[in-house]
């Protein structure tokens, strides 16, 4: 299994992105792009503010 490390959490840049994406954590409308680095690749996942905050908090421990 690849280890993924949190690289960044960024807000969506357009209303079209906000209206067409859902959080993979809870299914609510997504507002953040969460980027992880892995072995030679970047993984981008979409989360709502609440789930993105939980990811950010857990990565700082």
C-alpha positions in Angstrom: 0.0 0.0 0.0 1.3 3.4 -0.9 1.9 5.9 1.9 0.3 9.2 1.2 1.4 12.4 3.0 -0.6 15.5 3.2 0.8 18.1 0.8 -1.8 20.9 0.9 -5.4 21.9 1.5 -6.8 24.5 -0.9 -10.2 26.1 -1.5 -11.9 25.5 -4.9 -11.3 28.3 -7.3 -14.6 28.6 -9.1 -18.3 28.3 -8.3 -18.6 25.5 -11.0 -16.2 23.4 -8.9 -18.2 24.0 -5.7 -21.5 23.1 -7.3 -20.4 19.9 -9.0 -18.4 18.1 -6.3 -19.1 16.2 -3.1 -17.0 15.4 -0.1 -15.7 11.8 -0.2 -15.8 11.8 3.6 -19.4 12.6 4.2 -21.2 13.4 0.9 -21.8 17.1 1.6 -20.9 19.6 -1.0 -17.1 19.8 -1.3 -15.2 23.1 -0.9 -11.6 22.0 -0.5 -9.1 20.2 -2.7 -6.8 18.1 -0.5 -3.6 17.1 -2.1 -1.4 14.2 -1.0 2.1 13.3 -2.2 3.0 9.6 -2.8 5.7 7.8 -4.6 6.1 9.9 -7.7 2.4 11.1 -7.8 0.0 13.6 -6.4 -3.5 12.4 -5.3 -6.2 15.0 -5.2 -9.4 14.4 -3.2 -12.4 16.6 -2.5 -13.7 17.4 1.0 -16.1 19.7 2.8 -14.6 22.3 5.3 -15.4 20.0 8.3 -13.7 16.9 6.9 -10.8 18.9 5.5 -10.2 20.4 9.0 -10.3 16.9 10.6 -7.6 15.8 8.1 -5.5 18.8 8.7 -5.8 18.4 12.5 -4.9 14.6 12.3 -1.9 15.3 10.1 -0.4 17.8 12.6 -0.2 15.2 15.4 
